[in-house]
Amino acid sequence: MGLSVGIVGLPNVGKSTIFNALTREQNAESANYPFCTIEPNKAVVPVPDPRLNKLAKLAGSKKTLPATVDFVDIAGLVKGASQGEGLGNKFLTNIRETDALLQVIRCFDDENIVHVDGSVDPIRDIEVIETELIIADFQMMENRAARVKKLARTDKAVAATLPTFEKLLDHLGSGKMAVDFEDQDTEMGKVIFKESQFLTNKKVIYCCNVDEDGLLEDNDYVKAIKGYAAGRGADVVKICAKMEEDLNGMSDEERDEFLEEYGVKESGLDQIIHTGYHTLGLVSYLTQGPMETRAWTIHQGDTAPKAAGVIHSDFERGFIRAQVMAFDDFIEKGGEAGCREAGLLRTEGKEYIVKDGDVIEFLFNV
């Protein structure tokens, strides 16, 4: 499994600039006018993990394979997109399968940069986007309604979901998010939510696009967003899209020096990925050997067989045991042999909860 993030926001708030910066490629056209992006832009981005190179060096691996994040940047939404305003919401299907949404909000004043609504107002902008997402979910469910009602006449399982289905339709129709639906954890609610990819049931990360001054200290726009996000239990990242764009083409050393000058500890990419992992409760474990050293993404709390299944379903099905070393022990003892001699190579069974940074070898039989 990997992390996938859909980038949403109003037109001309810096989405495509941030996409270009995150992927270190000029894949998405960006310009100072609305609706510059008219097709979805997609990119697979390696997850920065300094542990991999250290592990690979000790293991003598021929190559390293980091975990990855899929980013999807779609055309900007505007108020009335569901009725066809702007470019409409036809691109929303491209982000229904993503794990989380990164909502980019402009948080700086600049009279030379056009705002689609004529002024900078982050909370208004957030509400516009979230209203359009709710409407998109409502329209999806409304389109399914006739089919569900028809099937309910002859299918008892479908008929059992009908009251909850109609209640959810009313919930969305009243302007409320799917995530706030009170019956989603009931038996029928779980059935409906499993079959649906609600945009408003996804985890959201609010991305404050600030100017260079805004990096040093939160401006009033950022403070307002942090207050709003806290009310929704959502995470916030603050980046300067223009500065991130300037980082493209720099070596790692040059990037570190550049970020240090601005008092920034992490690049925008690192912030968004780390926040995404936190938001979705993800961790990485590591495998190593002469051929490759690799990072694998799993959910926090996954057992050893479940983690093994990320490599291959046969690993989970035929799981016998896992040989586990902590990353710090592996480095300190100079590799697997040193861990074995020090008694730091553990044998774990089916109930073991895999931890972030575990170095694991799975034994299985099918």
MIDO-416235 format. One line per 2 residues: their letters; for each residue z, y, x of C-alpha. Coordinates in steps of 0.2 Angstrom, whole numbers, plus 5000, padded with zeros to 4 digits. Example, Ala and Ser with C-alpha at 12.3 -4.5 7.8 and 13.67 -1.06 7.14 Angstrom:
BEGIN
as> 5039/4978/5062 | 5036/4995/5068 .
END
This chain:
BEGIN
mg> 5000/5000/5000 | 4998/5018/5005 .
ls> 5002/5035/4999 | 4989/5045/4989 .
vg> 4991/5063/4984 | 4980/5073/4972 .
iv> 4979/5092/4976 | 4979/5103/4961 .
gl> 4981/5122/4957 | 4972/5137/4951 .
pn> 4955/5142/4959 | 4956/5152/4975 .
vg> 4974/5148/4979 | 4971/5140/4995 .
ks> 4969/5122/4990 | 4953/5118/4999 .
ti> 4959/5128/5014 | 4975/5117/5014 .
fn> 4964/5101/5012 | 4954/5106/5027 .
al> 4969/5110/5037 | 4978/5094/5032 .
tr> 4963/5083/5037 | 4959/5093/5052 .
eq> 4941/5093/5046 | 4930/5106/5037 .
na> 4926/5093/5023 | 4930/5105/5008 .
es> 4921/5122/5007 | 4932/5136/5005 .
an> 4928/5154/5001 | 4935/5170/4993 .
yp> 4929/5167/4975 | 4934/5155/4961 .
fc> 4927/5138/4959 | 4921/5136/4977 .
ti> 4925/5117/4976 | 4914/5109/4963 .
ep> 4915/5091/4968 | 4931/5081/4972 .
nk> 4935/5080/4991 | 4943/5065/4998 .
av> 4950/5061/5015 | 4961/5047/5023 .
vp> 4973/5055/5034 | 4984/5045/5047 .
vp> 5003/5047/5045 | 5010/5055/5061 .
dp> 5022/5043/5068 | 5028/5045/5086 .
rl> 5036/5028/5086 | 5019/5019/5086 .
nk> 5014/5024/5104 | 5031/5020/5111 .
la> 5030/5003/5103 | 5012/4999/5108 .
kl> 5016/5004/5126 | 5030/4991/5127 .
ag> 5021/4978/5117 | 5005/4980/5128 .
sk> 4995/4982/5112 | 4976/4986/5113 .
kt> 4976/4998/5098 | 4988/5007/5086 .
lp> 4985/5008/5067 | 4996/5021/5058 .
at> 4999/5021/5040 | 4988/5032/5030 .
vd> 4988/5045/5016 | 4974/5048/5004 .
fv> 4971/5066/4999 | 4960/5071/4984 .
di> 4956/5089/4982 | 4948/5093/4965 .
ag> 4941/5109/4957 | 4953/5122/4952 .
lv> 4960/5122/4934 | 4961/5138/4924 .
kg> 4969/5141/4907 | 4958/5134/4894 .
as> 4951/5120/4906 | 4953/5107/4892 .
qg> 4941/5117/4881 | 4929/5119/4895 .
eg> 4934/5135/4903 | 4930/5137/4921 .
lg> 4923/5120/4927 | 4934/5111/4913 .
nk> 4945/5097/4917 | 4932/5084/4921 .
fl> 4938/5081/4938 | 4956/5076/4932 .
tn> 4951/5058/4931 | 4949/5058/4950 .
ir> 4968/5060/4952 | 4974/5049/4939 .
et> 4976/5035/4951 | 4986/5045/4964 .
da> 5004/5042/4967 | 5009/5061/4967 .
ll> 5002/5078/4964 | 5003/5092/4977 .
qv> 5002/5108/4966 | 4997/5123/4977 .
ir> 5003/5140/4972 | 4999/5156/4980 .
cf> 5015/5165/4986 | 5008/5181/4994 .
dd> 5000/5197/4990 | 4983/5202/4997 .
en> 4972/5214/4988 | 4957/5207/4998 .
iv> 4959/5189/4990 | 4954/5187/4972 .
hv> 4966/5179/4960 | 4958/5172/4945 .
dg> 4971/5180/4933 | 4971/5197/4942 .
sv> 4989/5196/4949 | 5001/5184/4959 .
dp> 5013/5176/4947 | 5018/5159/4954 .
ir> 5028/5153/4938 | 5014/5158/4926 .
di> 5002/5149/4938 | 5013/5133/4938 .
ev> 5014/5133/4919 | 4995/5136/4917 .
ie> 4992/5120/4927 | 5005/5110/4919 .
te> 4999/5114/4902 | 4982/5109/4906 .
li> 4989/5092/4913 | 4999/5089/4897 .
ia> 4983/5093/4886 | 4973/5081/4897 .
df> 4986/5067/4894 | 4986/5071/4875 .
qm> 4967/5070/4874 | 4967/5053/4883 .
me> 4980/5046/4871 | 4971/5054/4856 .
nr> 4955/5045/4861 | 4965/5029/4862 .
aa> 4973/5031/4845 | 4959/5025/4834 .
rv> 4957/5009/4844 | 4975/5006/4845 .
kk> 4977/5008/4826 | 4962/4996/4823 .
la> 4969/4983/4834 | 4986/4984/4827 .
rt> 4979/4977/4810 | 4976/4960/4818 .
dk> 4986/4960/4835 | 5005/4959/4832 .
av> 5009/4964/4850 | 4998/4980/4848 .
aa> 5006/4983/4831 | 5023/4983/4839 .
tl> 5019/4997/4851 | 5011/5008/4837 .
pt> 5027/5018/4832 | 5031/5022/4850 .
fe> 5013/5026/4853 | 5013/5039/4839 .
kl> 5029/5046/4844 | 5022/5049/4862 .
ld> 5007/5057/4855 | 5018/5069/4845 .
hl> 5028/5072/4861 | 5013/5077/4871 .
gs> 5005/5087/4856 | 5021/5098/4856 .
gk> 5018/5103/4874 | 5030/5091/4883 .
ma> 5027/5081/4898 | 5025/5062/4898 .
vd> 5039/5061/4911 | 5051/5069/4898 .
fe> 5047/5056/4884 | 5064/5049/4879 .
dq> 5058/5032/4875 | 5048/5028/4890 .
dt> 5061/5015/4897 | 5062/5006/4880 .
em> 5052/4989/4880 | 5038/4997/4870 .
gk> 5038/5013/4881 | 5036/5002/4897 .
vi> 5021/4993/4889 | 5012/5010/4885 .
fk> 5017/5018/4902 | 5011/5003/4912 .
es> 4994/5004/4903 | 4992/5023/4905 .
qf> 4990/5034/4920 | 4999/5050/4914 .
lt> 4996/5065/4925 | 5012/5072/4919 .
nk> 5022/5057/4923 | 5018/5058/4942 .
kv> 5030/5065/4955 | 5025/5083/4959 .
iy> 5027/5092/4976 | 5026/5111/4974 .
cc> 5017/5118/4989 | 5020/5137/4992 .
nv> 5005/5145/5001 | 5013/5160/5010 .
de> 5007/5172/5023 | 5013/5172/5040 .
dg> 5028/5183/5036 | 5033/5171/5022 .
ll> 5035/5157/5035 | 5050/5166/5043 .
ed> 5060/5170/5027 | 5058/5165/5009 .
nd> 5050/5179/4999 | 5053/5182/4980 .
yv> 5039/5171/4975 | 5045/5156/4985 .
ka> 5063/5158/4979 | 5056/5158/4961 .
ik> 5047/5142/4964 | 5062/5133/4972 .
gy> 5073/5138/4957 | 5059/5131/4945 .
aa> 5057/5115/4955 | 5076/5112/4956 .
gr> 5076/5112/4937 | 5063/5098/4937 .
ga> 5071/5089/4952 | 5055/5091/4962 .
dv> 5052/5094/4980 | 5045/5110/4988 .
vk> 5036/5113/5004 | 5031/5130/5011 .
ic> 5016/5132/5022 | 5004/5145/5028 .
ak> 4986/5139/5024 | 4978/5152/5036 .
me> 4989/5147/5050 | 4986/5128/5047 .
ed> 4968/5132/5048 | 4970/5140/5065 .
ln> 4978/5124/5071 | 4962/5114/5069 .
gm> 4954/5110/5085 | 4970/5112/5095 .
sd> 4977/5099/5106 | 4994/5092/5101 .
ee> 5002/5102/5115 | 4994/5118/5110 .
rd> 4999/5115/5092 | 5017/5112/5096 .
ef> 5017/5129/5106 | 5008/5138/5092 .
le> 5021/5131/5079 | 5035/5136/5090 .
ey> 5029/5154/5091 | 5031/5155/5072 .
gv> 5048/5146/5072 | 5040/5131/5062 .
ke> 5046/5114/5067 | 5033/5104/5058 .
sg> 5015/5107/5054 | 5009/5107/5035 .
ld> 5003/5090/5036 | 5019/5083/5043 .
qi> 5029/5092/5030 | 5018/5086/5015 .
ih> 5018/5068/5021 | 5037/5067/5025 .
tg> 5040/5076/5008 | 5028/5064/4999 .
yh> 5037/5049/5007 | 5054/5056/5002 .
tl> 5048/5060/4984 | 5041/5043/4981 .
gl> 5055/5034/4990 | 5044/5026/5004 .
vs> 5048/5020/5021 | 5038/5012/5035 .
yl> 5041/4996/5045 | 5032/4991/5061 .
tq> 5023/4976/5068 | 5018/4974/5086 .
gp> 5009/4962/5097 | 4995/4961/5111 .
me> 4981/4965/5099 | 4989/4979/5089 .
tr> 5004/4989/5084 | 5004/4995/5066 .
aw> 5014/5004/5053 | 5016/4997/5035 .
ti> 5021/5008/5020 | 5033/5000/5007 .
hq> 5046/5006/4994 | 5064/5009/4999 .
gd> 5074/4994/4994 | 5060/4981/4996 .
ta> 5065/4964/5001 | 5057/4955/5016 .
pk> 5045/4944/5006 | 5039/4960/4996 .
aa> 5037/4969/5013 | 5027/4954/5019 .
gv> 5016/4955/5004 | 5009/4972/5010 .
ih> 5001/4963/5024 | 4994/4949/5014 .
sd> 4999/4940/4998 | 5000/4924/5007 .
fe> 5014/4931/5018 | 5024/4934/5002 .
rg> 5020/4918/4993 | 5024/4907/5008 .
fi> 5038/4917/5016 | 5050/4907/5026 .
ra> 5060/4920/5036 | 5058/4937/5046 .
qv> 5062/4940/5064 | 5069/4958/5064 .
ma> 5073/4971/5078 | 5078/4989/5076 .
fd> 5065/5001/5083 | 5079/5009/5094 .
df> 5084/4993/5101 | 5066/4987/5105 .
ie> 5064/5003/5115 | 5081/5003/5123 .
kg> 5079/4984/5128 | 5061/4986/5134 .
ge> 5053/4975/5121 | 5055/4959/5111 .
ag> 5061/4948/5126 | 5075/4961/5130 .
cr> 5081/4961/5112 | 5081/4942/5112 .
ea> 5092/4941/5127 | 5104/4954/5121 .
gl> 5105/4945/5104 | 5097/4960/5095 .
lr> 5083/4949/5087 | 5089/4944/5070 .
te> 5083/4931/5058 | 5083/4937/5040 .
gk> 5080/4928/5024 | 5072/4932/5007 .
ey> 5087/4944/5002 | 5085/4955/5017 .
iv> 5081/4974/5013 | 5069/4980/5025 .
kd> 5074/4997/5033 | 5063/5011/5040 .
gd> 5058/5008/5058 | 5062/4989/5057 .
vi> 5050/4980/5069 | 5046/4963/5061 .
ef> 5037/4947/5063 | 5035/4936/5047 .
lf> 5035/4917/5047 | 5027/4909/5032 .
nv> 5018/4893/5026 | 5006/4891/5012 .
END
